[in-house]
Amino acid sequence: MDTSNHRVTIWSEFTDLLFPKRCFGCSQLGTSLCTLCRAEFSFQPALRRIDGLKIYSASHFAPVCRKILLRAKEDGIRSADLLVTQALSFSLTHAISHRKVLLQAIPSQRNKIRLRGRSFVTSLVQEICSREVEQIQLLEFQRRVFDQSELSAQERSKNMAGALCVKAKKFPISQEIFLVDDLVTTGSTLLEARRALNVAGFTVAGAITAFSA
């Protein structure tokens, strides 16, 4: 068992009990997602191609999706985690058509892991794995990168260039590798992950995300 993730889960569940539930979208009391916001948090298969990389997403990054992602990622709210996981599961089903694949999450930087208590996307990927889908953890950051939320597409690409590397190669991989991230905007992070894996001799078949902006 990953004890760090277990502790995060316990804390998240305790937080949900301590504070009354409010809708992530509109703050209506009594539910994590009211009827109106649930309608906005709907899934439609979406496929983008960025520099040849196929990226499958479950939903456009609507305001309610942004709020859910923030509560999951920054506040560690378990019920928000589950909603993001639902979106990732939808994208995965759309992408792989029941064939066996390996999932490589975009890792968090070390300072973010210390702040949040976990590598966010990695922890979500653990929940969508199955007999046909296995997680691998080959990537890590080899240098710090800036927060990308206010950067242009060109600045994001420059910010991510050469930021990721593959850990010591421990085994040959013959199955398809899909990258996983919570959100795709310009695709700079996913493209950098593909580059790092390609340099190490791995082939990336595509990527899945919960949301697309």
N, C-alpha and C positions, 0 to 999 in steps of 0.2 A: 504493500500500500504506500502511496505517496503521502507521507504524513503532513507535508506542508499544504497540499491541496485539501487534505482532510480537515485541517485546522481552519482553512479559509471557508470551507463549506459549513462547518459548525458555527463559525462566527456570523456568516451570512444568514443562516437560519435563525440564530439568536436575534440578529438585527431585525429580521422580518417580524419576529414575535414582539420585540420591544416597542416598535413603532407601528401604529395602525397603517394598514395598507391604503395607499392612494394610487389612483391611476397614473401610470408613468407619463401619459400624454397630457392630461388636463387636470390632474390632482384631485379628481373626484374620489371621495372617501369610500372605502369598502371593497375595492377591487384593484388588482394590479393593472388591469386594462379594461376600460369601460367599453360598452357596445360600439360607440362612435369611433373611439380610437382603435378598437380591434378591427373595424372595417378598414381603417387606414393602414393598419399593420397586416396587409394581405400579401400573399406570395404569387408572383408571376414569373415563370422561367425567363431569364434574361441572359443573353450571351453577347459578350464583347470580345473583340480581337484587338489586342494592343501589341504591336510589333510581333505579330505571329502567335502570340500566346492567347489561347482560348480561356476566357474567364467567365465562369457561370455564377450568377447571383440570384438571390431569391426575391429581392425587393429593391425598388428605388429608395434612396436615402431620404424618406419623408421626415418631417419634423418629429413625429412620434418615434420613428426608428432611431433618430439621433438621440432623443431623450433616453430611450431604452438602453442604447449602447453606452451612454455616459454612466447610467446607474449601474450597469454591469461592470464596466471596465474600471471606472474610477471609485465607485462606492462599494463594489463587491456584493451587490444585492442578488441573492440566489434566484429569485423569481425573474429578474431581468436576464440573468445568465441563461435560464431555461428558454426564454423567448429568442435570444440570439442563437442558441443551440438549435432550436426548431428551424430557424432560417438556414443555418448551415446544413442541416440534414436535408432540407428541401433542395438546396443547391447540389448537394452530393448525389442525391437520387437522380436528379436531372442530368448530371455530368457523366456518371459512370455506368448506368444501365446494368447494374447488378454484377459487374465483373470485379475481380479482385484488384485492388489498388493499394498503394501506400500513400499516406497523408503526411506531408511535411508542413507544420505550422510555421508561420512567420514568428520567430522568437522575439521576446521582449528584451530590451536592453537591461543590463544589470541594475542600473539605478531604478528602473521602473519595477523590476521584480522586488527589490527591497521596499519600494513604496507601497506596492499593491499586495505583496505577499505571494505572488505567483506570476508565471508567464501567462498572460491572459489567454491568447489564442490557443496555446498548447493545452491549457486546462480544459478548454471547450472541446478540442479535438478528441480528447480522451473519452468524452461522453458520446461521440458519434461513431466510434469504432465498433466493429462487429467482426464476425467470422471472415467476411470478405474484405474488410477494411482495417488496416493496421497502421498505427502511427510510428513514424521514424523521427528522430531528433538529430539531424546531421548539421543543421545550421546554427551559427552563433555570430554575434556582432564582434568585429575585430577593432572597431573604433566607435566613438560616440557620434550620434547624428542629432541634428536639430529637430525640434518639433516641426511637423510639416504643415500644420493646419493653415498657416498664413502664407505659405510659400507658393510661388507660381509653378507651373509645370516644369519649366526649365530649371528653376531653383531646386525643386524636389529631385529631379534627375541628378543634378550635381551633388546634392546633399547625400543621396544614397549610393553614389558611385563607389564601388569597392568597399562598401561598409560591411558586407557579410562574407563569411568564409565557411568552409566545411570542416568540421572536426575531423580528427584522425579517422580515416576510412577503415572500418572494421569488417565489412562484409560486402560481397558483390550483390548487386540488386538487379533482378531481371524483371520485376513487376513495374508497372507504370507508377510514376510519382505525380501526385497532384499537390500543388501548393494550397495552403489555406490561410486566409486572412479575414478579419472582421469586415473591412470596408475597402473598396477599390475606388480611387478617384482618377489619378493620372496613370496608375499602374507602375510607378517607379519602384516601389518596394518589391512587388512581385517580379518585375523584370530583373532587379538586382539579385533576388533569390535564385531565379532561373540561371543567371550568369554564374553565380557561385557554384551551383550544382553542376552545370555544364563543364566548368573548368576542372572539376574533380572527376569528371567522367560519367556523370549521371544524366539521364534524359528526363525532362519534365514534359508530361503529357498535357497539362492544363492547370487551371487553378479554380478554386471555389471561394466565394465570399458570401457573407450574410447579406450585405448591402452594396449597392452601386450608386455613386454620386456623379 
